[in-house]
Every structure is written in C-alpha cells, then in structure tokens.
Amino acid sequence: MEVSAIDILNRVRRYKEEEDSLKWEGTFAEYLQLVKERPQVAQTAHSRVYNMIKSSGVDERDGKKMYQFFGKQIFGLETALERLVEEYFHPAARRLDVRKRILLLMGPVSGGKSTIVTLLKRGLEHYSRTDEGAVYAIKGCPMHEDPLHLIPQHLREDFFKEYGIRIEGSLSPLNTMRLEQEYGGHIEDVLVERIFFSEDRRVGIGTFTPSDPKSQDIADLTGSIDFSTIAEFGSESDPRAYRFDGELNKANRGMMEFQEMLKLDEKFLWHLLSLTQEGNFKAGRFALISADELIVAHTNETEYRTFISNKKNEALHSRIIVMPIPYNLKVSEEERIYSKMISESDMAHVHIAPHALRAAAIFSVLTRLEIPKKQGIDLVKKMRLYDGESVEGFNSVDVEELKKEYPNEGMNGIDPRYVINRISSAIIRKEVPSINALDVLRSLKDGLDQHASISEEDREKFMNYIAIARKEYDEIAKNEVQKAFVYSYEESAKHLMNNYLDNVEAFCNKNKLRDPITGEEMNPDEKLMRSIEEQIGISENAKRAFREEILIRLSAFARKGKRFDYNSHERLREAIQKKLFADLKDVVKITTSSKTPDESQLKKINEVVARLIDEHGYDSNSANELLRYVGSLLNR
C-alpha cells in the first residue's frame, strides 16, 4: 500500500515537473519569431478542436471515417460523430461561416451528448500541453487574450501577407490600458506566456448551468464591476475596476459548454447572438470585447421543439447548428457501453455471465429501432444487419436503404442508464457473486412497471421485445453448451469431418469411395453430406459451390504443406458441431437434467463445466446454471 502511495505521489510530481518544463515566457517580439517558425500556435479555437480530434488518428471503414479520439468512450455513433466532425468542426476550422454558429447536440437522455462534450474538454486540456496544441496569451490577462490582437488594424493586411495568418478581434479594454500604462505603447515589449487549458482553474474552458432565473445574474457570463476598487480607480468604466471572470471571459481561446442551454432566460441567450456572429460580447461600460471560443450546448428533442416553436427565438435559430446524437443501434456496441459503465461502478467485482449484457443489449436496441417498411425483413433481421451480421438474401446496400427509411431513427427507446440500474437491482436482489442473462431480462421486465415515462402501449411492446431477447439468448445458450459438449467428443468431431471431406473430394472429382471393410466401391454419401450442410442453411442449389469451396481450401492447405484440420474452415466447423450436437441431443438432455447423474454423466458434466469456465468465461455458478437451463430447454 505504501509503495503504491509513493508511486502515485511520484507521478504527480513528474506531471508537475513536466508542466513546469513546458512553460514559456517572452516578449511579443520573441512570440512573433515563434509564430513565424510554428504558425499553428496562432490557430483559432475551432481549428484547435478539429486538429486535436484529427491528431488522435482517423480510420476509414466502408467509406466511413472513424475518429479514434472518441473511440474508447463513445460506441456505435460513428455516423453521428463523422457528421459532427465533417459538417461542423472541419469547415469551422477553415474559417467558414459554420464557426459563427452555436453547436447544439440534440438527442435522448443518456445518449452520449455530455460524454462528447466532456471528451472535448479533457482533450483540449491534454492537447494544450503538446507542441501542436500549444496556446500563448498576453501575460496577466484574465481572458488569456491572443497576443496578435496587439497588431494594429491598419497593419493586419501586411501581417497576413508576411505570416499567412489572419487576425480577428480587437485588443480588450484592460490590455489597451496596460499597453499604454505598463509598456508605454511599445507592443514589442508586452510579455507573452504559454497557458494550459484547465476547467478546474478556469483557463480556456467554461461551463454554464442555468439556475433559478430570478437569482441568476448576467455577471455569471460576462463578469462584473468590483465595487471595492471604484474608490481607487474612480470610475465604473475603468477596466481595472471590472472583474473579467464570467464564463465567457474565462472560456476565451477554448470552449464554452452551455448545459441545458434552452432553459436559459432570454437575456442570457441574446448575449450569444453577437458572440457567435461577430466574435464579441458586451460587458459593463466598455466597448465590445472580442472572444474566440467554441460554444457547444446540449438538449433533448422535446425542449428543442418547444424552443423553435417560440417566435421570440427566431434570431437564435439561424445561429444554431443542430447535430442529432441518437442512441446506438448496434447490439455489439451496446454491450461495450454496459461493460464500460459497469467497469466504472462498484459492481466491477460481480461476475456477469457471458451473453447477459448481450441479452440486455438486444432488448435495448429493439426498443430503439423503427419497424422496417422493406419487404421480407423483420425487426430482428434489421437488428442483425445493423450490427454487421450476415442475413441471407440481404447485403450492405439493403442496410443503407433501411437507414434512409427513418433518418431520425434512434431518438427514442430505452436508455443505457435504465439497463445499468436494472442490472444493479438484479445483483442486489440475487445476493450472489454472479448473475446471468435470465436474471438481467427478469429485472428489465420488472422495472418496466416502475418506469414513469413509458406509456401503456410502449410497455406492451417492450414486454414483447424482452420475449424476443429471451428467444435470442436461448439460441446462444444452446450453442454455448453445444460447443462445450462437442469439444468433449472431439474425436467424434474429427472423425465426422474427415468422413465428410472424403465424400466431398469424391463428389467434386466424380470419383467413387472404397468401403474400408468390404473394399467395394461406393458412391459419395449424399445423405451424410446434406445432413451436415443443412445445419448451416446450405440449400440444395448451393451445395456444389460450398463443396467446391471446401475442396479449394483443402488443396491450398496441401500446397503449403499445412494440415487441414477441424478449425481450418469456420462454417464447416459450425456445421460439424451442430450435426454432432443434434446426434448427441439425447445424451445432453439426460446428462443435464438427471437429478442423480451416474458416474459417466457426472464426469461428462464436470468436463463441460470446466470447458465453460476455462474457454468461455463462466464461473462455476453461472456454468452450472447454464447447463440446467439448456437441459430444461431441450426437454421442452
């Protein structure tokens, strides 16, 4: 424990030393030299955010961009995130008009809006400590003002020609006064320092939360007069008598988060009009104050609809870019969301049996999907296609068509927090160190009656989705036990596969087989081959192509001097497993449901339980529960 504490303290010390080593201070003349060498230090707030996202890496998959920046925290929202980056951050970074808009993330509760904003804030804090994301400001300025504001307006065109950098904004009232009084008007002597964004220290990152409209003061946004200094400075319009400590002041050069922006009083929203459009805002008895910051807000769909229906808000409508952030619609990604939420909770020590989270994810995703209009496709097939699974008769073109049917799909349904709450409830109720899929589905079902915002119609629909999730889990459970049992009969599996391969080779080469006992020639055993192929849905018309594919794979292995074995062809292995399991079904039934198993049955159960624990991620409790459950399914 002591070593660990020392280690933590050493890391804190190293972090502080690293930050100290990054500090820089110099005159404006020295800063200009720095800008000449590294023009990126003079980038705008929007450009900084875009470059930060890009610097984490971008992958391309099926023509879609995947941004690694969001990869470890946001799951299943690749399309929404690509749109956010490409339609807002990218053009804003290029100084297009989009940067003069408030970014409004709009979506259902617990859909990832706050997580995206938090990621951007934490990302900026880290990025400002790198060479590419370094930020410099006039030393001693409470608003961390851009040093380039010191360049007079009439010289800015020449500056652009020489440096290739456009300067926007005017020197603030406080720094205008300091330039004259502290530096005698010599801009080259003004001190500049490197700053590091920090939400805690209120440097470059601001957060504003609406409270009671009667008590909330506009000073929270724009700063206020320090009345104790008026006697010293003689006037309320003296910038030294003003505290530039509002959220808009402190967020300058970085980003400003408006939580529940649309709940704000109107007088607060009007301040955002000139800030977004002109890059400045009014504070106290001063000229307009320039600010360069990304303004991001988040809200739900109901509040947004109410907001736009109010005619008073029309001026703000055109100054907002709405980015829908729907729920994730991929089962595998939903599982990752739950795993992440559980790992961050006090439930991490509880063993959650394999596929328990998948069963919950199937239910959640079904509640968010719209009934497909396309012929021949139901909700379950749609769910599988969205998750990248292959569904016979459909391809990626069909997936894109399905997505176009409902452009706003995913804005309704069950939220991840509800599922995690119900998993917690299942753990507490069961009072055992592990829970399985049935425990989770039961808890989800029980919780629907207590969910205040679910209508009677939706409750009935959701009950049906729990039944579908249970049915899907039944197949998964049988498959899991099947694999564990078949492994115990591995010799039988290998023998069956070799027999199948001999027959396939003879069939494709139009040869006969020789009976190993009588020595007489026989035709390939069509019944045996079909009994295996049918297990994985190979139709009569498709059998020749499948067999030829197997033979090509067999030849390829032989050419390379490799041995074609039980694991060499995934679909063939699955077919062999299913065929063997079908033949073993009676054995499995008897073994799993026998109240007093004999010695051989007990040995078999122990082998299967060991396999489920070692290879499939179960603990002894959940493995035995799985066997009992599958036994009951097979006996129905």
N, C-alpha and C positions, 0 to 999 in steps of 0.2 A: 504494500500500500504506500509505504514511504517513498520507494523508488519511483512509483507511478506519479506521486505528487511532485517530486523533484523534476521528473521528466516534463510534466505539464508546465511547471514554472520556468524551466529552461526554454521550452518552446515559446512561451510568452515573451521571455527576454530576447530570444533570437528574432521574433517578429518585430519587436520594438527597435532592435538594432538595425534590422533590415529597413524599416521605415525611416529611421534617422539617416541611414546611408543614402536614401533616395531624395532627401530634402535638398532643395536648391534655392539659392537666393542670389540676386544680382541686380544690376541696374537695367533700365529699359533698353539702353544701348546694347547691353550684353544679351538681353532677351531677343532683340531683333536679329542678332547673329544666330541665335538658337533657331529662330523661325526660318531663317534662310537655309540652315542645314537640315532642319526637320519640319517642313511645312505642316505636317499633321498635328503639331501641337496647337495650331490655331483653328482646328476644326470646330464646327458648330455642335450644339448639344445633340441634335438629331443624327448628325454624321457620326458622332462618337458612339451613340447607341447602336447604329447599324454596323459600324466597324467592329464593335465589341461582339455582337452576335455572330458576325462572319468569322471572326478570329478563332472561334471555338471549332470551326470546321463545318463543311456542308457536304452531305452525301446526296447522290441522285439515285432514285429508285423508281423504275417505271415512269420516267419523265417528271417525277415529283422531287422537289428539294426537301431534304430533311436536315434541320438545323440542330447540330449537336448541343448547342447552348441550352436548349430546352430538354434535351434527351433524357436526362436522369430524373427529371421531376414531373414532366408532362407526358402523358401517354395517350396515344390514339387520336391526337388532334393535329396530325401532320398537315392536313389540308388547310385548317383554320390558321395554323402558325405560318404556313407558306404564304397565305394571303396577307396576313398581318405584316410580314417582313417585306414581301414584294410589292404590296399595294400601299403600304404606309411608310415604313422605315426607309426603304430603298429610295423612293422618289423624294422623301423629305430630306434625306442625306444629300441629295443632288440639288438642293435648294428650290425644288419645285413647290408649287403653291400648297401642296398637301401639308407641309410643315407648319402652315398657318392655321391648322385645324386642331381641335382638341380630339385626342384619340379616346373613343368611348368603347370599352369592351362590354358587350351586352350578351348575357346568357343566363341559364338557370343557376340556382343555388348549388354550391359545391361542384361547379363545373370546371374550375381551374383559373378563373379570372384573377383572383387575388394572388394565386401562386405565380402566374405570369408576371404580375407587377412586382412581386417580391423578388423573383429571379432577376428582373431588370435592375432593381435597386441594389441587390447584393452583387450582381455582375458589374455594375458601374463602380462600386466600392473597390472591387478587386482590379478592374481594368485601369482605374486611375493610378494604380501602383505599378503599372507596366510601362515600358518605354513608349509603346504605340498609343497608350491611352493617357499619357501624362497631361496634366492640366496646370496652367500657370495663371496667377491672378495678381492684381495690384496689392502689394503688402499692406496689411492693416485695414483692408476694405471689408466691411461686414457683409457685402454682397458678392465678394470674391470676383470683382469686376475684371472683364477681359482687358489686359494691358493695351491691346491695339486700339481701344477707344481713345487713347491719348493722342493718336494721329489726328490732326485737324481735318475737318471735312474737305477743305479745298485741296488737300494733298492725297486724298484717298485713291483717286484715279491713277495717279502716278505710282502709288504704293502697289496697286493691283498690277500695273504693267511690269513692275520690277519683281514682285514677290509671287504674283499669281493668286493672291488671297483677297477676297472681298471683305471689307469691314462694314459691319452693320451696327447701328446703335450709337448713342451719344454718351459722353462721359457723365457720370452721375453727379448730382449737385454736391455731394460730400467730397468726391475726388477732384471736382473742379476747384473747390475752395482749397483743398490740400495742395493741389498743384501750385497755386499761387502763394499760399502762406508757408508751406513747408519746403517747396522746391524752387521758389522764385520764378515759376513759369518754365523751368528747364525740364522738358519731358524726358530727356536722356538720363536724368539723374533719379527719376522716380524708381523706387525699389519694387522689384517683382519677386514673387516666391512661388514655389511649386506647392499645390494644395492636393489633398487627398480626400475624395468624397467619403462622407460618413453620415448615415442617417442619425446615428446617436449624437454626433457632435454638431449636427445641423449644418453640414457643409455639402452643398451641391445636391442635396436630396431633401425634399419637403413632403410632408403628409398632412392633409387637412381632412378632418372628420366633422360633419355637421352635428351641432348640438341644439339646444333649445333656441329657436330663432330670436326669442325675446332677450336672451342673455348673451348671445354670440356677437362679438364685435368685429367689425371690418379690419380692425387693427391686427387681428389674428392672421390676416392675409398680407397686409401691406405695411405693418409696423405702426408706431405711434409716437407722439410727442413725449419727451421725457421732461415733465413739468419741473422737476428738481433742478434742471440746468438752465431754465429760462432766465433766471436772475443773473446767471453767469454770462450767458450769450446774448441776452437782451431781446430776443425775438423768437417767435414760434417758427418763422421761416428760415432760421439759421439751421443748416443741415446738421450741425453738431448737437443741436437740441432735439434731434429726432433719432429714435431707435429704429434702425433698418433691420428689424428682427422678425418680420412677418414671414409666413411660409413661402410667399412668392419671392421675397428678398433672398432667403436662405437657399432656395432651390435653384437660383440663378446658376447657369453653366451646366446644370444636370437635368434632373427630372422632378416633377411635382405630381404627387398622387392625390387625386380627389376621391375619397371614399364616399360612396353613395352621393355622387355629385348632384343628381337630380332632386335630392331632398333639400338642397341648399336654398336659402332665401334669395329672392331675385337680385337684391342689391349686391350680393356676392358674385352672382353669375355675370352681371354687367361688367365687372372688372376684367373678366376673361375675354370680353369682346376685343378691346384694344390690344390686350396682351397677345392674343392669338394672331390677330390681323396685322398689327403694326409692330409687335415685339416690344411694347412698353405698357406701363400702367401708371395710374395717378396715385400719389401718396402725399398726404399733408399739403402744405402750401409751396409745393415745388413744381418745377417743370416735369414733364413726363419722364419716368425712369425706365431706361432700357433693361430688358431681361431676355436672356436666351435660354429657354428651357422647354423640355418636352412635357406637355400636360397630358396626363393619362388618367382616365376615370373609369369606374365600372358600375354597372347597374343591372337589374333584371328586366326582362321584356315588358312586364306589366307597368313598371314605373316609366319605362321609356315611352310606351304607347300613351300614357297619361300626359307625359311631358310634351310630346309633339302635338297632342290634340289641343293644347293650350295656346291660343293665338299670340299671347304675350311673349311666348318663347321663340317666335319665328326668326328673329335676328340671330339667335344662337344655333338654330337648326343647321343653317348653311355653314356654320363654323365648327361643326362636329362631323367626324368621320366615324361611323359605327362599324365595328368589327364583331360579327357574331362569334361567340365562343360556345359551341354546343357541347352536349355530353359526348363522351367517347362512345363509338358504336362497334368497337371490336372486342370480342369476348376475351381474347388473349391479353389485350392491353388493359382491360378492366381488372383482370386478375392481378396485373402488375400494380395497379392503383391500390388494390386492397393489401397486397403484400407490403407496399411502401408504408401505407397508413398503419398497419399492424407493427411493422418494424420500429416505427417511431412512437409506439404506445407502450403501456405497461403490460400488454398481452404477449409480448415477444417470446416469453418463456413457455407459453402454452403450445402444445403440439397440435397443429391443424393438419388433419389428414389430407393427403394428395386429393385433388379434384373437389375439395369442399369449397374453395374460393371460386373454382370454375363453375360449379353449380349456381353459386350466388351471382356470378358474372353473367351467366346465360339468362337468368331471370331479369337482372337489371337492364341488359341490352334489349331484351324483348319488349320491355315496357317503353323503351325509347324509340323503337322502330315503328314506321308507318306501314300499314297493310299494303303490300305491293299490288300495283294495277296490272303488271305484266302477267300474261297467261302462263300457267304451268309452274308458277313459283309461289311458295307459301312463306310465312314469316321465318320458319326455321331454316329453310334453304337460303333465304335472303341473309339471315344472320351468319350462316356459314360462308357465303360468298364474300360478305363484308370483311370476314376475318381471314380471307385469303385461302380458304379451303376449296378443294375442287368439288364441284357438284356436277354430276353427269348431265350433259346437254346444255351447259351454260359456260360462258367464258368472261374474260375481263371487259369485253365490250358491253355485255349484259349488266355488269356491275356498274359501269358508268351510266348506263341508261336508267338503272334503278335509282341512282343518286340524283339524277335530273328530275325524277318524278316528284320528289319533295325537297326543294332546295333548302328549306329550314328544318329538315329532319334532325332530331337530337336536341331540340329546345325544350322538350318535355320528358317526363318519365321519373323513375326512381333515382335519387341521388346517392353517390357513394357513401356519404356520411350515415345515411339511414342503414345501409347494409352493415357498416362497421359497428353501429350501435346495436344492431340485432346479433351480430357475431359476439359482441361483448356480453349481451344478455344470455346467449347460449352457453358461453363459458361459465358465467356466474351461476346459472341455473343448474348446469350439469355437475359442477364441482368436481371435475376430474381433470387430469393433466392433458387430455386431448379431446378434440371434437371432430366430427366428420360431416360430410355433405348433408346427411339427413337431419342432423342437429341444426345446421345452418338454415336449411329450407324450412324446417318446422318453425324456427324462430322468426324468419321472414314472414311466414304466413300469419303467425300470432300477432306480429307487430302491425299488420295492415289495419286491424280494428282500432288501433291507438293512433294511427297516422291522421292527424286532423285535416290535412289538406287534400285527402283522397276522397273523391266522390263515390257514391254507391256503385255507379256504373263502372268506374275505373277499378274499384275494389274487386268486383266480379271478374273483370278482365285480367287483373293481376293474379287472382287465385288460379286462373286458367294457365297463366304463364309459369306459376310455381309448379303446376302439374306437368307442364312441358319440360321444365328444367329437371324435374324428378325423373321423367322418362329418359331424358338425355343422359342423366347420371347413371341410371340403371344399365344402359349400354356400356358406359365407361367402366362401371364396376365389374360387369361380366367379362369385359375384355381384359381388365387388370388381372382377375383371378385366372382367366384362361391362359394368359401369358405365364403366370407363376406355375400353374399346373403343368402346362405343356413343357416347360423347362425341366420339370421333374421327370418327364418322359422324353428327354432329349434324344435318346437313341431311337425311339419310335419315330420322332420327327425327322431325324436324318434319314432313316430307312425309307420313310414315306416320300421324302423329297428325291432321293436317289432313284426310287422306283418311277416317280413322275418324270424325272429328267430322261431316263432310259426310253420311256414311252414317247416323250416329245421328240427326242432325236430320231427315233424310228419313224414317227409320223411325218416330220418335216423332210426327211431324206427318202421317204416312201420305201422304207425297209421293213423287214419282219423282225420280231424278237424271238429269242430261243428260250424255251421253258427250262429253268435251271435244274429241274428234277428229271423230267422226261426227255429233254433235249429236242422236243419237236418245235417246229416254227409256229409263231402265233402272230396275229395282227396286233398293232398297238391297242392298249386297253382304253378305249374311248370313254367307257363308264368311269374309270378311275380318274382320268384327266379332267372330265367335266365336273366330277364331284368336288375336285379341288378348286377349279377355276370359278365355279358358281359361288364359292364362298366370298369372292371379292367382286361379284357382279359382272364377270366376263360373259358377254352374251354369245349365243351360237355363232352369230356373224363375226364377232370379234376374236373368236378363239384362235384362228390361224395366225392372225397378226401378233397375238400375245405369245403364242408358242414360238414363232419365228424370232421375236424379240429376245426370248429366253435363250434360244439357240445361238443367236449372235453374241449375247453376253457370255455364254459358255465358251464359245470359240475365242473371244477376246481374252478371257482369263487364261485359256490354254496356250495362246500365242505368247503371252507374257510369262508363262511358266508358273502362273498362280493357280491355286486350287479353288474351284467354285464351291463354296460351302453354304450352309444354312442361312448365313447372314449376308450373302452376296447380292440378293435381289429383294428389296423391301416388300414389294407387293406379293411376291411368291412366298416369302416367309409368313406374311399375314395370312395368306390362303392356306398354307400348311397348318398354321396354328389353329385357324378356325375349323378346318376339317378334323384335325386331331381332337379338338375340344368337343366338336359335335359327337365324335365317336366315344369320347370319354365322359360325355354329359351324365350318363347314369352313375359312373364312378364318382364324379364330382358331387352329384346330388346326394348319394349315400354317405360319402365322406363328410360333407359339410353339414348335413342335417342329422347325422346319427348322434343321439344323446349319449350313448355309451359306445364310442368307437372301439373297434378291436385294435390289436397291436399294429397291423399293417396300415389301417386307416389313420391311426394316431401318428405313425411315422410319416405318412404322406402329408397330414395336416401340418406337422412340425416343419417339414421341408418347405411347404408352400408359405407358411408364416415367415420362416427365415428368409425366403426369397423376397417376400413383400417388404420385409424390413431392410434387407441389405441392398436390394436393387431398385425398389420402388418408392422408398422414402416414408414408409409407415412406421409407427411404433407398435409394440406388441398388442396394446389395447385396440388401436384402430385396425390392425391387420386381422385380429380375431373377429371384430365387429363386421368387417368387410366380408369375411368368409361366411359368417352366419347369415348376413343379408343376401349374398348371392345364392346361398343354399336355399333360402326361402323363395327367391325369385324363380329358381329352376324347378322348385316343387309346386309352383302355382299351376 
